């Protein structure tokens, strides 16, 4: 290898390092701006009415809910706010 080959390979390596550093920085900058999602639980009461409340640890579909007579968890979903 001549000295020019070493210079060219070093230049290519530095350009690739700069490119991958930029891509990594860009990805982490976007992640920091994301808003956290809200998780909700849907409860169907015995009389057919429905309610929605914030998710509580231990909620699962089919769980009996004591918030209303005959309450049953029928769904859990995540809601992301749009800008």
DRENTILO-895350 format. One line per 4 residues: number of its first residue (from 1); for each residue z, y, x of N, C-alpha, C, O. Coordinates in steps of 0.001 Angstrom, whole numbers, plus 500000, padded with zeros to 6 digits. Layout:
NUM> Z Y X Z Y X Z Y X Z Y X | ...
This chain:
1> 500000 498809 500845 500000 500000 500000 500000 501244 500882 500707 501334 501886 | 499202 502162 500473 499165 503424 501217 500206 504382 500636 500809 504103 499600 | 500402 505470 501288 501388 506444 500817 500949 507060 499484 501798 507425 498670 | 499639 507182 499248 499161 507709 497966 499456 506749 496817 499736 507188 495702
5> 499396 505461 497076 499735 504474 496038 501195 504604 495638 501532 504521 494457 | 502048 504806 496612 503481 504971 496337 503721 506242 495530 504525 506235 494598 | 503041 507323 495868 503184 508590 495138 502704 508432 493700 503356 508913 492773 | 501582 507770 493509 501044 507575 492154 501977 506702 491326 502249 507026 490170
9> 502471 505608 491884 503393 504734 491147 504698 505453 490822 505242 505283 489731 | 505200 506245 491746 506427 507011 491490 506192 508033 490382 507054 508224 489524 | 505042 508687 490392 504710 509650 489341 504618 508994 487972 505132 509532 486991 | 503977 507850 487897 503868 507117 486629 505246 506696 486141 505542 506804 484952
13> 506090 506218 487049 507442 505799 486676 508250 506978 486151 508986 506826 485176 | 508134 508140 486766 508867 509322 486307 508365 509798 484950 509159 510217 484108 | 507050 509738 484730 506509 510119 483416 507013 509170 482334 507389 509615 481250 | 507026 507876 482613 507523 506899 481637 509007 507112 481368 509442 507021 480220
17> 509794 507394 482408 511220 507653 482235 511444 508879 481359 512307 508862 480481 | 510681 509938 481587 510801 511146 480774 510428 510869 479317 511099 511350 478404 | 509373 510102 479098 508938 509776 477740 509994 508978 476994 510332 509314 475859 | 510519 507931 477610 511525 507105 476937 512836 507858 476735 513528 507631 475743
21> 513185 508748 477657 514381 509568 477475 514203 510497 476283 515127 510661 475486 | 513031 511107 476149 512741 511975 475008 512809 511196 473694 513402 511671 472726 | 512211 510012 473653 512221 509210 472422 513645 508818 472035 513992 508861 470855 | 514464 508440 472995 515858 508089 472714 516611 509309 472207 517356 509202 471232
25> 516440 510462 472837 517128 511676 472420 516719 512067 471002 517563 512459 470196 | 515431 511961 470698 514935 512323 469376 515531 511431 468291 515902 511915 467222 | 515623 510134 468563 516183 509196 467586 517661 509477 467333 518097 509452 466182 | 518435 509742 468373 519860 510010 468186 520087 511359 467516 521070 511521 466793
29> 519205 512329 467737 519341 513630 467077 519104 513504 465576 519772 514176 464790 | 518177 512664 465171 517894 512468 463746 519056 511745 463079 519423 512085 461954 | 519633 510772 463736 520758 510034 463152 521941 510942 462877 522660 510734 461899 | 522160 511938 463712 523292 512834 463524 523167 513702 462290 524183 514163 461770
33> 521956 513942 461801 521743 514790 460636 521759 514031 459319 521748 514654 458258 | 521785 512722 459356 521772 511952 458113 523085 512126 457369 524161 512141 457967 | 522977 512257 456061 524173 512384 455235 524652 510990 454838 523841 510101 454576 | 525966 510802 454796 526458 509484 454400 526146 509196 452930 526130 510103 452098
37> 525907 507963 452635 525576 507556 451271 526863 507363 450474 527903 506999 451023 | 526773 507611 449188 527884 507364 448273 527665 506002 447613 526548 505686 447204 | 528696 505217 447510 528610 503898 446880 529370 503956 445556 530519 504392 445496 | 528696 503503 444497 529275 503551 443156 529352 502155 442547 528572 501262 442875
41> 530324 502003 441647 530515 500768 440893 530227 501075 439424 530716 502068 438886 | 529439 500230 438785 529122 500383 437364 529968 499380 436588 529959 498183 436876 | 530705 499894 435591 531591 499049 434780 531108 499078 433341 530851 500148 432790 | 530983 497915 432733 530596 497791 431322 531857 497402 430549 532469 496369 430822
45> 532233 498230 429594 533424 497964 428780 533091 496973 427668 531922 496704 427391 | 534123 496440 427041 533947 495452 425980 533215 495999 424771 532553 495243 424060 | 533320 497302 424521 532647 497893 423364 531201 498293 423664 530533 498871 422807 | 530707 497991 424881 529316 498240 425229 529077 499529 425998 527973 499758 426492
49> 530085 500364 426106 529897 501603 426864 529954 501298 428362 530500 500281 428789 | 529383 502194 429133 529370 502004 430574 530048 503148 431293 530086 504276 430803 | 530575 502849 432443 531219 503858 433277 530734 503700 434706 530280 502633 435119 | 530843 504780 435441 530499 504759 436851 531654 505405 437612 532155 506462 437226
53> 532067 504756 438692 533126 505321 439529 532816 505020 440980 531967 504182 441285 | 533512 505712 441875 533329 505442 443300 533771 504018 443610 534718 503498 443019 | 533068 503407 444544 533363 502043 444957 534772 501969 445538 535189 502845 446296 | 535487 500928 445179 536813 500657 445734 536753 499341 446486 536072 498405 446066
57> 537456 499277 447582 537479 498048 448398 537856 496859 447519 538842 496910 446784 | 537079 495805 447597 537345 494598 446819 536506 494488 445558 536557 493460 444883 | 535739 495509 445222 534864 495432 444043 533742 494435 444291 533201 494361 445395 | 533398 493679 443276 532255 492775 443334 531733 492574 441915 532474 492737 440945
61> 530462 492220 441800 529851 492020 440489 530502 490815 439830 530601 489740 440421 | 530944 491015 438591 531612 489962 437845 533120 490107 437830 533798 489348 437138 | 533657 491044 438561 535104 491262 438633 535592 491940 437350 534935 492838 436824 | 536734 491506 436863 537352 492139 435703 537894 493498 436122 538599 493612 437124
65> 537562 494523 435354 538033 495882 435646 539053 496277 434591 538803 496142 433393 | 540183 496756 435031 541252 497122 434107 541153 498549 433602 542105 499038 432993 | 540055 499230 433825 539927 500626 433420 539653 500797 431929 539937 501850 431357 | 539104 499764 431306 538870 499799 429867 539007 498370 429336 538975 497404 430098
69> 539160 498259 428017 539350 496942 427414 538109 496081 427618 537006 496488 427251 | 538274 494909 428192 537170 493992 428423 536216 494468 429496 535052 494068 429513 | 536691 495316 430392 535832 495884 431432 535383 494844 432443 536154 493969 432837 | 534135 494949 432857 533547 494019 433808 532610 494783 434735 531801 495587 434273
73> 532715 494535 436048 531819 495179 437002 530451 494519 436877 530319 493312 437076 | 529424 495320 436543 528078 494776 436359 527109 495220 437450 525983 494727 437515 | 527533 496142 438301 526630 496575 439360 527322 497440 440398 528301 498131 440114 | 526791 497384 441594 527248 498226 442697 525985 498739 443379 525091 497961 443711
77> 525916 500059 443586 524716 500602 444214 525071 501763 445136 526151 502348 445054 | 524131 502071 446007 524290 503154 446967 523363 504289 446567 522206 504064 446210 | 523878 505502 446628 523097 506674 446269 523059 507622 447452 524104 508042 447949 | 521853 507965 447910 521669 508877 449035 521148 510199 448489 520167 510219 447747
81> 521789 511294 448846 521351 512600 448379 520107 513037 449139 520024 512878 450357 | 519152 513582 448418 517908 514052 449014 518022 515551 449252 518611 516268 448443 | 517462 516022 450354 517466 517460 450652 516346 518160 449946 516195 519374 450080
